[in-house]
Amino acid sequence: MPSTSRLTQIRARLALPVVRRATGLLEGRHRSVFRGHGQDFDDLHQYTPGEDVGDIDWRASARAGTPVVKRYIATSNITLVLVVDTGRHMAATAASGEPKAEVAAYAATVLAHLGQVRGDRVSLVAGDSGRLRRMPARAGSEHLEVLLRTVERSFDPDAPAGNLARLLDHVLRTTRRRSLVAVVTDEARPTADDARALARVRTRHEVMVVQVVDADPFAASLTDAVAGSLAGASSARTRGRAVREVDGARVRDVETGRTLPAYLRGRRRLGEAIAQARVERHEATTARLRSLGVEHVVVEGTDDTVDEVVALLARMRRAGR
């Protein structure tokens, strides 16, 4: 485990303009009952001594013949609920060649940091079919450091199978105030069972999903798999299930423990058939999320996570979610 704090590491990697843009996309998502300096205009009223003269609308004042002040709906902070899938499948290799767990933890760190910059409270629900780790919603660097370390420790090659629906049901039972629920999982999820739980959460909360793309186990080598995954921005959307662990020259399925015979890798027809199956599964997953009104993004590694998350927030903003 690195000695440097997770938040320090993320601050070193994120450019300030990117942070400002990302947090700006989160602004104005929840309204407060109090007047203040939010983004949504509310009304005009006559200036009274003690109010900020910077709020005076001089054109309206000229028309009214008396100083008039703009009032806005104050933007309130939100609760960000991080839902991190830590099932056995997350011990595989990502498309970038990095461990999927590392990419998932990085995505959680990016989201937590953006919440901290806004002053939001962040909570955690992480686990699988046999384990459940929870942390209440709080603000502050110390809380986030503990939360992010908890995420790191939750990933385990010997973990039980994943159960995203279980995590989502827990969120629905325990999070009553409308919140932003950020789900970090892999590209094979949500499944049909997960989608039913996701639909229930969607009735109460805003939801976004970050999916980590698997490496292609049918490439001739890991190098070829990674090179193929980085061939273009659309490549992530043509990847499918590849929950595999690369161990030297062997490729092992982390869920079944079976080893993929070396002679099968690099077979053109087999590779094409697997690629087509992955495309079809991705399209089904995308259609499932679209039918629920849930925006999502797929990431190949830590290098593209920030840009993809910012793009996701922008789509949510345009969609009015």
Beta strands, then each sheet from edge to edge (+ up, - down):
strand 1: 31-36
strand 2: 40-46
strand 3: 68-75
strand 4: 79-85
strand 5: 121-127
strand 6: 132-138
strand 7: 180-186
strand 8: 206-212
strand 9: 244-247
strand 10: 250-253
strand 11: 259-260
strand 12: 295-299
sheet 1: 1+ 3- 2+
sheet 2: 6+ 5- 4- 7- 8- 12-
sheet 3: 9+ 10- 11+
end
